[in-house]
Amino acid sequence: MLMHFLPIFIVVFSNTFYHISSKSTSADANSFASLFITYTVAAIITFILLCISTHFKSVFNTFTQVNWASYVLGIAIIGLEFGYIHAYRIGWNISICSLICSVLLGIILLLVGVLVYREQITKQQFLGIILCLVGIFFINKK
């Protein structure tokens, strides 16, 4: 059971520090300089973990197994990071920005699941979408 929820814990834990770090990025720093440092640190740690996970054998061979998704993910991450940094710089609250983005993302991915992956929307999921949209309305109402 622990292994089932471990990835969720890692995502929530990491996402918490992700948003704190994004909100704390110096307003004077160039966003792309900041992202360069971020990705350099991530690349070094990732390469070390790659070496450890392959027991230092055929490290460079493992790169032949990746597909287009790794490249698109890299582009998407830059958009994600840049978007959050600038949302926080222009005044979005850390408590609201991520919540609204996550709700909208959930709705979009639910639609992608139906249209691309042929998943089914249940009545409960449809009701959940409606409640999420109502929630966004009330969160933004002043």
N, C-alpha and C positions, 0 to 999 in steps of 0.2 A: 504493500500500500504506500509506503514511503517513497519508493521509486516512481510511483505514479504521479505523486504531487511534487517531487523534487524539481522537475523542470519549471513548474509554475512558481515555486518559491524562488528559484534562481531568476526568473523573468521579473517578478515583482520586486525582489531585493535590488537587482541591477537597475531596473527602471526607476526606482526611487532615487538612487544615486545619479542616474542619468539626468533626471529632471532637476535635482539640486545643483548638479554641475552646470547644466545648461543655463539655469537661472543665475548662477554665480559667475558665469563667464564675464570677464571684464568688458564693460561697455566701450572702453577705449581701444581694446584689441581688435585688430582686423579679424573678422569671422573666419576667413580662410586660413589665416596664420594659426588661429586657435584650432581649427579642424585639422590642419596639418600635424600639429603636435599630438592631437587626439589619435589620429590614424597611425602616426609613427609609433606611439606607445602600443596601440592595439596590434600593429603588424609585428612588432618585436615579441610581444607576449604570445601572439598566435603562432608565430614561427617556433618559439620555444616549445609550446604545447604540441605542435605538429611533430617536432623531433622526438619528444617524449612519447607521444602516442604511437609513433611508428617504430619505436625503439631504435631510432637513428639509422634505420635501414630504408632505402629507397624513398627518401624524403621527396626528392624532386620528381620521382615517378608518380607520386600521388596527384600531382598537378594535372596529369593527363586524364584524370577521371572526372574533372569538373566540367560543367556545361555552361551554357549561356546564362543560366540563372545566377551564377556567382557574379558575373559582370553587371547584370541588371540590379542585383542586390546592392552592389557597391554604389551605383548611381542613386538608388533609392535612399540609401543611408545618408548620403550627402544632402539630399533634399530634406530628409527628416531632421537631421541635425541643424541645418541652416534655418529651416522653418521654425523650429522650437527656439533656437537662440534669438531669432528676430522677434518672435512672438513675445518672449519675455522682455526683450529690450524695449518694445513699444508699449509695455505696461500690462500685459496679460498676467493675471495672478496664477501662481503655480498650482493653486488648489482647483482652478477652473479650467485652465487651458488644456491640460492633459485629459481631464474628464470629458470635455466636449469633443476633443479629437478622437478619443477612444470610442465614444458612443457613435460618432459618425463613421469611424472606421469599421466598427462592428456591423453597422447597417450595410455599408458598402460590401464588406466581405460576405455577409449573408446573401446579398444579391449575386455576387460573383460565384458563391457556392452553388446557387440555384442555376444560374445561366451557363457557367463554364463546366462545373463539376457534377451537374445533374443531382445535387442534393435536394432534399425536400424541405419546404417550410411548413412547420406545424402551426396550428392555430395559436399555440402558446408563444411561438417565436414571432408570429405576426403581431400578437398583442404586445409582446416585448418591444418590438420596433415602435409601435404607437406610444407606449409608455416612455421610451427613450426620447422620442421627439417632443413629447409633452415636457419631459424633464429638462431638455435643452431650452425650451421656451421659458420655463420658470427660472432656470439658472441665470438666463440672460435678461430677464425682466427687471427693470429698475424702478 
